[in-house]
Each structure stands twice: as C-alpha cells, then as structure tokens.
Amino acid sequence: VPGSIPPISQRVAHLLVTAFANSVTGMARALGVSQPALSRVLAGQLPSCKMLEALAQRAGVNTRWLLAGQGGEVAAPGAMPG
C-alpha cells in the first residue's frame, strides 16, 4: 500500500516508546546515528545494518523479531546478539 509504514519501521517506533522513553534524540544518541537518520526510519525508510545492530544490542531485542517480526521481542538471556 503506497504511503504505509513498513513493519520494520513500526517495530523501531515501538522500541522508541518502550525502550527509549519516546525520545528520538536519546534513541539516536544511544544508537550512534543522527537524529535525521532515525527520523527517516520512523517515517518508513529501511534502517541501515549499523542501526539494526545497535538496536539489537542497546535495546536487548531479538534480531529475528526486529527484522521479520518472528519470535519474541526480547532476546533470550545469554543469546548472542544477531
């Protein structure tokens, strides 16, 4: 559907609220990306590999959930990121 936000961007937006207190500035800083880059992802642009890796590590999320919506959101204890 033209104009719709991809599911991966929706999951990043979910993490913005749940893991970063809805602070785009704080999330961008924690991920080591620019605020405009993060804003573009929230608007529907696909995130870079760097951003995805940082999200998985900083937010402690399951990369399969982040990339494809599969499995639980939270990474298993002791699991290797990625």
VENQUILIN-V639226 format. One record per pair of residues at least 6 apart in sequence whose ideal C-beta (glycine too) atoms are under 8 Angstrom apart, sorted by sequence separation. I is the first residue (numbers start at 1). J is the second residue. D is the distance in whole Angstrom. If there is no record, write none. Layout:
i=I j=J d=D
i=I j=J d=D
This chain:
i=16 j=22 d=6
i=20 j=26 d=5
i=28 j=34 d=6
i=41 j=47 d=5
i=55 j=61 d=6
i=56 j=62 d=8
i=64 j=70 d=5
i=65 j=71 d=5
i=75 j=81 d=7
i=16 j=23 d=8
i=20 j=27 d=4
i=28 j=35 d=4
i=31 j=38 d=7
i=56 j=63 d=5
i=64 j=71 d=5
i=65 j=72 d=6
i=5 j=13 d=8
i=16 j=24 d=7
i=19 j=27 d=8
i=47 j=55 d=8
i=65 j=73 d=5
i=28 j=37 d=7
i=62 j=71 d=5
i=20 j=30 d=7
i=25 j=35 d=6
i=28 j=38 d=4
i=41 j=51 d=7
i=56 j=66 d=6
i=62 j=72 d=6
i=16 j=27 d=5
i=24 j=35 d=6
i=27 j=38 d=6
i=37 j=48 d=8
i=52 j=63 d=7
i=55 j=66 d=6
i=62 j=73 d=6
i=15 j=27 d=8
i=61 j=73 d=6
i=62 j=74 d=6
i=63 j=75 d=8
i=38 j=51 d=7
i=61 j=74 d=7
i=62 j=75 d=5
i=24 j=38 d=6
i=37 j=51 d=7
i=52 j=66 d=6
i=60 j=74 d=6
i=61 j=75 d=6
i=62 j=76 d=7
i=24 j=39 d=6
i=33 j=48 d=8
i=52 j=67 d=7
i=60 j=75 d=5
i=33 j=50 d=7
i=62 j=79 d=8
i=24 j=42 d=7
i=32 j=50 d=7
i=33 j=51 d=5
i=63 j=81 d=7
i=56 j=75 d=7
i=63 j=82 d=5
i=31 j=51 d=6
i=33 j=54 d=7
i=32 j=54 d=6
i=31 j=54 d=4
i=30 j=54 d=8
i=31 j=55 d=6
i=57 j=81 d=5
i=56 j=81 d=5
i=12 j=38 d=8
i=16 j=42 d=7
i=56 j=82 d=6
i=31 j=58 d=6
i=30 j=58 d=5
i=53 j=81 d=7
i=12 j=41 d=5
i=13 j=42 d=5
i=53 j=82 d=7
i=12 j=42 d=6
i=9 j=41 d=6
i=9 j=42 d=6
i=9 j=43 d=7
i=9 j=44 d=5
i=12 j=47 d=6
i=9 j=45 d=7
i=9 j=46 d=8
i=5 j=43 d=7
i=6 j=44 d=6
i=8 j=46 d=7
i=9 j=47 d=8
i=5 j=44 d=5
i=8 j=47 d=7
i=19 j=58 d=8
i=20 j=59 d=8
i=4 j=44 d=8
i=6 j=46 d=7
i=15 j=55 d=6
i=19 j=59 d=4
i=19 j=60 d=8
i=19 j=61 d=8
i=12 j=55 d=7
i=15 j=59 d=5
i=15 j=61 d=7
i=11 j=65 d=7
i=12 j=66 d=8
i=11 j=66 d=6
i=8 j=66 d=7
i=11 j=69 d=7
i=8 j=67 d=7
i=7 j=69 d=6
